[in-house]
Amino acid sequence: MRVAVVQFKASTKKEDNLKKIISYISKAAAKNATLIAFSEFMMFYTNSSQTPKQLANLAETINGNFVTIIAEAAKKNQIQVIGSFYEKSRKKDRVYDTSFVISESGKVISTYRKIHLYDALGFRESDKMTAGSKIAKPVKTSIGKIGMMICYDLRFPEMSRSLAVAGSEILVVPSAWVKGNMKEEHWITINKTRAIENGCYVIAPDQIGNIYCGRSLVVDPYGKILLDMKKKQGIGFVNIDLNKVKQTRKILPLLKNRRTDVYPILKA
């Protein structure tokens, strides 16, 4: 199955980004991609001067204009789409950072609200966002069972392991990885590690420009980088073969060899 990965610089204007997104969907379908994956914050870029109230006012529901137009494009082009948006929250002046999976028929078949907010290295996403409260079950797509994570979730191996044990063959991680000391090294190492320890593909589209580092990746179940988009804007393509997941999990049966009977929570 052919997968398209989009790396682009989101502007602060929702409408401009939506036009780019629709264009990318059309181009990916024309190149026979089965699924196209976008980065975190594809809806629009927010800078430090934007207040929580301003962000909340721009957020939408899953049935709002932003996701609806993308779903229509997915149906028109007969392609599955994974992306993210700022979702309205019941909490005043807060939003959810939410990813979605849209089928080729234009139906939203899964959503996931980011659990681990980026309150680290001088950032505080919790000042503007509400954390999700549960991991989304793996969703069946034509390229395999997909487990959803978002950006900072990568740093928490318990989550990817839970998704793998639940049947995920592919982890898709829309991201906006901030530049910084050793950040690219962490990004590459963590994506490879999540793939290796779970014997699965990792597809990690990342933002480029503004404060983000790019380097969108696709890693195979044995840790081989199949795609690294470096600093280039545009679409990258890669082929996904689920037989590789089965073969890797057979010769390196990490999920099977776990000893959950001796993994208690140890007291200090």
For each residue, the residues with C-beta under 8 A, 3 or more apart:
1: 34 35 142 143 144 239 240 241
2: 31 32 33 34 237 238 239 240
3: 33 34 35 36 37 143 203 218 237 238 239 240
4: 24 28 31 33 35 36 37 235 236 237
5: 36 37 203 205 216 218 227 229 235 236 237 238
6: 21 24 28 36 37 38 39 205 216 234 235
7: 39 205 206 207 208 214 216 229 232 233 234 236
8: 20 24 39 42 207 208 233 234
9: 45 207 208 209 210 233
10: 17 39 41 42 43 44 45 207 209 210
11: 16 17 44 45
12: 44 45 46 47
13: 16 17 44
14: 17 18 43 44 58 66
15: 18 19
16: 11 13 19 20
17: 10 11 13 14 20 21 42 43 44
18: 14 15 21 22 66 69 70
19: 15 16 22 23
20: 8 16 17 23 24
21: 6 17 18 24 25 38 42 70 73 83
22: 18 19 25 26 69 70 73
23: 19 20 26 27
24: 4 6 8 20 21 27 28 36 38 235
25: 21 22 28 29 36 70 73 74 77 79 81
26: 22 23 29 30 73 77
27: 23 24 30 31 235
28: 4 6 24 25 31 33 36 77 79 235 237
29: 25 26 32 33 36 77 78 79
30: 26 27
31: 2 4 27 28 235 237
32: 2 29
33: 2 3 4 28 29 36 79 237
34: 1 2 3 79 80 142 143
35: 1 3 4 79 80 81 82 141 142 143
36: 3 4 5 6 24 25 28 29 33 79 80 81 82 235
37: 3 4 5 6 81 82 83 172 174 203 205
38: 6 21 24 42 81 82 83 84 174 205
39: 6 7 8 10 42 84 174 175 176 205 206 207 216
40: 84 97 99 150 151 174 175 176 206 207
41: 10 44 45 46 84 97 176 207
42: 8 10 17 21 38 39 83 84 85 174 207
43: 10 14 17 66 84 85 86
44: 10 11 12 13 14 17 41 58 86
45: 9 10 11 12 41 207 210
46: 12 41 50 55 128
47: 12 50 210
48:
49:
50: 46 47 54 55
51: 54 55 93
52: 55 56 93 94 127 128
53: 56 57 93
54: 50 51 57 58
55: 46 50 51 52 58 59 86 93 95 128
56: 52 53 59 88 89 92 93 94 95 128
57: 53 54
58: 14 44 54 55 86
59: 55 56 85 86 87 88 89 95 96
60: 64 65 66 67 85 86 87 88
61: 64 87 88
62: 67 87 98 100 108 111
63: 67 68
64: 60 61 67 68
65: 60 68 69
66: 14 18 43 60 69 70 85
67: 60 62 63 64 70 71 85 100 102 108
68: 63 64 65 71 72
69: 18 22 65 66 72 73
70: 18 21 22 25 66 67 73 74 81 83 102
71: 67 68 74 75 81 102 106 107 108
72: 68 69 75 76 106
73: 21 22 25 26 69 70 76 77 81
74: 25 70 71 77 78 79 80 81 102 103 104 105 106
75: 71 72 78 104 105 106
76: 72 73 106
77: 25 26 28 29 73 74
78: 29 74 75 104
79: 25 28 29 33 34 35 36 74 104
80: 34 35 36 74 101 102 103 104 141 142 143
81: 25 35 36 37 38 70 71 73 74 101 102
82: 35 36 37 38 99 100 101 102 146 148 172 174
83: 21 37 38 42 70 99 100 102 174
84: 38 39 40 41 42 43 97 98 99 100 150 174
85: 42 43 59 60 66 67 98 100
86: 43 44 55 58 59 60 95 96 97 98
87: 59 60 61 62 95 96 97 98 113
88: 56 59 60 61 95 96
89: 56 59 94 95 96 129 130
90:
91: 94 130
92: 56
93: 51 52 53 55 56 128
94: 52 56 89 91 128 129 130
95: 55 56 59 86 87 88 89 128 129 130
96: 59 86 87 88 89 113 114 129 130 132
97: 40 41 84 86 87 113 114 117 125 129 150
98: 62 84 85 86 87 111 112 113 114 132
99: 40 82 83 84 111 112 114 148 150 172 174
100: 62 67 82 83 84 85 108 110 111 112
101: 80 81 82 108 109 110 111 139 141 146 148
102: 67 70 71 74 80 81 82 83 106 107 108 109
103: 74 80 106 107 109 141
104: 74 75 78 79 80 142
105: 74 75
106: 71 72 74 75 76 102 103
107: 71 102 103
108: 62 67 71 100 101 102 111
109: 101 102 103 139 141
110: 100 101 136 137 139 146 148
111: 62 98 99 100 101 108 136
112: 98 99 100 132 135 136 148 149 150
113: 87 96 97 98 130 131 132 133
114: 96 97 98 99 117 129 131 132 150 151 152 153
115: 131 132 133 134 135 153 159
116: 131 152 153 155 156 159
117: 97 114 125 126 129 131 152
118: 123 124 125 151 152 178
119: 123 124 125 126
120: 123 152
121: 178 180
122:
123: 118 119 120 178
124: 118 119 127
125: 97 117 118 119 128 129 152
126: 117 119 129 131
127: 52 124
128: 46 52 55 56 93 94 95 125
129: 89 94 95 96 97 114 117 125 126
130: 89 91 94 95 96 113
131: 113 114 115 116 117 126
132: 96 98 112 113 114 115
133: 113 115
134: 115
135: 112 115 159 162 163
136: 110 111 112 139 147 148
137: 110 166
138: 145 146 147 163 166 167 168
139: 101 109 110 136 145 146 148
140: 145 146
141: 35 80 101 103 109 144 145 146
142: 1 34 35 80 104
143: 1 3 34 35 80 146 170 240 242
144: 1 141 169 170 201 240 242 245
145: 138 139 140 141 167 168 169 170
146: 82 101 110 138 139 140 141 143 168 169 170 171 172
147: 136 138 160 163 164 166 168 170 171 172 200
148: 82 99 101 110 112 136 139 163 171 172 173
149: 112 153 154 159 160 163 171 172 173
150: 40 84 97 99 112 114 153 173 174 175
151: 40 114 118 154 173 174 175 176 177
152: 114 116 117 118 120 125 155 156
153: 114 115 116 149 150 156 159 160 173
154: 149 151 160 173 175 190 191 194 204
155: 116 152 190
156: 116 152 153 159 160
157: 160 161 193 194 197
158: 161 162
159: 115 116 135 149 153 156 162 163
160: 147 149 153 154 156 157 163 164 171 194 197 198
161: 157 158 164 165 197 198
162: 135 158 159 165 166
163: 135 138 147 148 149 159 160 166 168 171 198
164: 147 160 161 167 168 171 198 199 200 255
165: 161 162 255
166: 137 138 147 162 163
167: 138 145 164
168: 138 145 146 147 163 164 171 198 200
169: 144 145 146 200 201 242 245
170: 143 144 145 146 147 200 201 202 203 240 245
171: 146 147 148 149 160 163 164 168 194 195 198 200 201 202 203
172: 37 82 99 146 147 148 149 203 204
173: 148 149 150 151 153 154 191 202 203 204 205
174: 37 38 39 40 42 82 83 84 99 150 151 204 205
175: 39 40 150 151 154 204 205 206 207
176: 39 40 41 151 206 207 212
177: 151 183 184 187 206 207 212 213 215
178: 118 121 123 183 211 212 213
179: 183 184 211 212 213
180: 121 183
181:
182: 185 186
183: 177 178 179 180 186 187 213
184: 177 179 187 188 213 215
185: 182 188 189
186: 182 183 189 190
187: 177 183 184 190 191 206 213 215 217
188: 184 185 191 192 215 217 225 228
189: 185 186 192 193
190: 154 155 186 187 193 194
191: 154 173 187 188 194 195 202 204 217 219
192: 188 189 195 196 202 219 223 225
193: 157 189 190 196 197 223
194: 154 157 160 171 190 191 197 198 200 202 219
195: 171 191 192 198 199 200 201 202 219 220 221 222 223
196: 192 193 199 221 222 223
197: 157 160 161 193 194 254
198: 160 161 163 164 168 171 194 195 221 254 255
199: 164 195 196 221 245 248 249 252 254 255
200: 147 164 168 169 170 171 194 195 221 245
201: 144 169 170 171 195 218 219 220 221 240 244 245
202: 170 171 173 191 192 194 195 217 218 219
203: 3 5 37 170 171 172 173 217 218
204: 154 172 173 174 175 191 216 217 218 219
205: 5 6 7 37 38 39 173 174 175 216
206: 7 39 40 175 176 177 187 212 213 214 215 216 217 229
207: 7 8 9 10 39 40 41 42 45 175 176 177 210 212 214
208: 7 8 9 212 213 214 216 229 231 232 233
209: 9 10 212 214 233
210: 9 10 45 47 207
211: 178 179
212: 176 177 178 179 206 207 208 209
213: 177 178 179 183 184 187 206 208
214: 7 206 207 208 209 229 230 231 232
215: 177 184 187 188 206 228 229 230 231
216: 5 6 7 39 204 205 206 208 227 228 229 236
217: 187 188 191 202 203 204 206 225 227 228 229
218: 3 5 201 202 203 204 225 226 227 236 238
219: 191 192 194 195 201 202 204 223 224 225 226
220: 195 201 223 224 226 244
221: 195 196 198 199 200 201 244 245 248 249
222: 195 196 244 248 252
223: 192 193 195 196 219 220
224: 219 220
225: 188 192 217 218 219 228
226: 218 219 220 238
227: 5 216 217 218 236 237 238
228: 188 215 216 217 225
229: 5 7 206 208 214 215 216 217 232 234 236
230: 214 215
231: 208 214 215
232: 7 208 214 229
233: 7 8 9 208 209
234: 6 7 8 229
235: 4 5 6 24 27 28 31 36
236: 4 5 7 216 218 227 229
237: 2 3 4 5 28 31 33 227
238: 2 3 5 218 226 227
239: 1 2 3
240: 1 2 3 143 144 170 201
241: 1 244
242: 143 144 169 245 246
243: 246 247
244: 201 220 221 222 241 247 248
245: 144 169 170 199 200 201 221 242 248 249
246: 242 243 249 250
247: 243 244 250 251
248: 199 221 222 244 245 251 252
249: 199 221 245 246 252 253 254 255 256
250: 246 247 253
251: 247 248
252: 199 222 248 249
253: 249 250 256 257
254: 197 198 199 249 257 258
255: 164 165 198 199 249 258
256: 249 253
257: 253 254
258: 254 255 263
259: 262 263
260: 263
261:
262: 259
263: 258 259 260
264:
265:
266:
267:
268:
